[in-house]
Amino acid sequence: MHDTISRENKLYALSMIWKEADYNFVFFDKQPQLNWDSLYMAYIPKILDTKNAYQYLEVLDSFLGSLNDGHTSVLVNQFFYNDIDSPPIHYVKQYGKLFVTAIDESLVDQIPIGSEIEALDGKKWSALNRDYNWYGFKNTSVELSLKLPNGKAKKISVNRNANTRARAKILKWVPAPPVSGAKDFEYKSLSSEVAMVTLNSFSNAEIVDDFKKALPEIRKHKNLIVDIRRNDGGDDAYAIEIAKYLTDKPYLVGSMWSARTNNSAKKAWASSDKMYKKTNLDDPYLTRNSWERHPGDTISISDTIHRLKMPVYILTSKKTFSAGEDFLIYLNGSKNILKIGQNTSGSSGQPLIFDIPGGFTVRICAKRDAFPDGTDFIGIGVKPDIYVEPFFSLTGEEKDVELEKTLSLIAAQKH
């Protein structure tokens, strides 16, 4: 990948990110030790020293990564992925460690499934810039430091050629991963008593249409399980339309939200007082702490909505994200609903989106969500009513512990 970005544009991109976050980012208080201005100054030589677009993105991603927010990131394009690849290895992050779960058959004799990846090119994963050290220019090598299942240590050099091998149709995963093809919406009848709906997204209106089409079948059952464990978010409007059928309340209440305010005159007065009177040292306009706050919208449910009027069990996980979490907040307080699983991702809000040189896009979270009563869930997640320890296996064994727990609760209700 050639260095197609000028020094001026590199500095402009870094400065745009610093400026927009300085004015609009809503979670500076979650990192009180972070000096955003000093960090910006420290990253100027780093961005100017980059030799290609990949390094440019890596530095910008690292700069944004210091804000530690799931709705704040650099978005890359297909041009980037044409030049970038990763080792033909699947891994999972569990208990703060990385474990190999699948490999290309060319590595079968070299890397046992279940091996822990302790370091890349001699650097501990915790010291690296997220996934940028896993990826790299296609066909370049990376040294993995492994702890094998038998406890022995091993180092091995592997090529970043997963996409290359896939395009050549010679990539073969061992063990074979489950067929993904996960649909945004799925309905199942688990028994005469239990219906199950899977909502993997709220990204388009078809989700609502599919749900409404399934309602006649759902109504034939006494209980409904709603699986949002892999819901990656989307548009709250679609989440609301489905929530109307599930709740036993006559209305829904959305997230309370806040946004930063920037008033140039008030900031000027505060700066003058600080300079000449030595007062207003902690003025909100000088400390990124001036806000406007809005209560959550109250949405009445029309009498034309023929609600389900049955117990609803919602399955959650750390992969329940954004509008998936808002969906839970709209249903908060519904007495017929029980949440089962793990805390959600704790990442919601509305990002400000803008372009930077190189054909890339940046998003910075500019709207801060909370429960209607102001309780924070960002970085915490929406908690389930019944926590279930997630199942983890390196041997390919599959077990749906959240669903099993839910079915046992339903069975217990019959006795």
Buried (B, 14 or more C-beta within 10 A) or exposed (E): BEBEBEEEBBBBBBBBBBEBBBBBBBBBEEEEEEEBEEEBEEBBEBBEEBEBBBBBBBBBBBBBBBBEBBBBBBEBEEBBEEBBBBBBBBBEEBEEEBBBBBBBEBBEEBBBBBBBBBBBEEEEBEEBBEEBBBBBEBEEBBEBBBBBBEEEEEEBEBBBBBBBBBEEEEBBBEEEEEEEEEEBBBBEBBEEBBBBBBBBBBBEEEBBEBBEEBBEEBBEBBBBBBBBBBBBBBBBEBBBBBBBBBBBBEEBBBBBBBBBBEEEEBBEBBBEBBEEEEEBEEBBBBEBEBEEEEEBBEEEBEEEEEBBEBBBBBBBBBBBBBBBBBBBBBBBEBEBBBBBBBBBBBBBBBBBEEEBBBBBBBBBBBBBBBBBEEEEBBEEBBBBEEBBEBEEEBEEEEEEBBBEBBBEBBEEEEE
